[in-house]
């Protein structure tokens, strides 16, 4: 019966895909509540590689229903492409295992063009967006001129909305960004056709969830990106356009806070960031190279090399507070093997004073210097460990210190990319 939210505690790319896949075994429903096709999970199932950007990886599990909540922004081209790809690989995909909210915002072609053109115009000051129209789509949602999935099912509504929106989009695209405008016709027909294909999947997700809760089914809420990319609580403006934190599951799926029972924070054993923004524990030396190489720290969606650094307990404590974390899942612990000593940032130093919370502005965060605690590292290969006792004493000490600093118990430890390379101390569903 418990409902579990899984969130990234850092800047995304914590290895959520593997943990979500593990927990999906116990979940009857898996729900995405924010973000768009800028999320990217890579899974290897029976030797075959699957990359998901939009559809929860739970779709690979028989008997699991995947839901796209209203808080997501949906690119119907990508969504239908992912469905077709799954069908071509022999998976059954239909209303029995995949549903999308009628209220989900739709990423339109002008969102994508605006995103790319704007980022190009910004040059060196760019945010590092993936150019998939996600930010511009969220802007239109808040400006109350968004197209929702329900509009794709109603030709008159879609035509009227486009007639109102396009002149403004075209003016901005042509006059401000020097890009190509759109005609209403080139959008209307293909989007109505995609709406027709989506029609059987469209539902009120909130109602469906209430029913599932009444039937006692386990629900897993899958957050994309990470806590410090949250539009409100992240390192603004180097953030995403939605609320990945656990509270986002309530607004982004249509469920009350009292229905969320456990919040599992995914913690990579070190820290990474993509794109710009201050990063106090960043390592620009051979430790950084080790983390990139051993951790294969390149984006699964963009292929960009990630910035790497030591674990930052200040970042994690913020995540514990903002999400109300009830447990931690540590990933990629094996990547630290052979680094000696290992370091954890326990607080920041600003003007000779220590602080243990993150400041509210980028300018202040840039002034923060990490205060590191050093611990002995380990050289043993830990990928074969299946119980806590199998880990070297130094590794266990490191984990114990993380728990102490974050004040949240570790429930899952991942020591390698494979499903089996996991130590489960406490399954939140059982
Ligand atoms: P996500 O989007 O949060 O799932 O994160 P990424 O896109 O960065 O994917 C994580 C990558 O790390 C995938 O290629 C996983 O196979 C891999 N991975 C996950 N857990 C572990 C682990 O414990 N050790 C190692 N070495 N790799 C892992």
Boltz pocket constraint, residues with backbone or C-beta under 6 A from the ligand:
constraints:
  - pocket:
      binder: B
      contacts: [[A, 12], [A, 13], [A, 14], [A, 15], [A, 16], [A, 17], [A, 18], [A, 39], [A, 40], [A, 41], [A, 42], [A, 294], [A, 295], [A, 296], [A, 298], [A, 299], [A, 300], [A, 330], [A, 331], [A, 332], [A, 333], [A, 334], [A, 335], [A, 414], [A, 415], [A, 416], [A, 417], [A, 418], [A, 421]]
      max_distance: 6.0
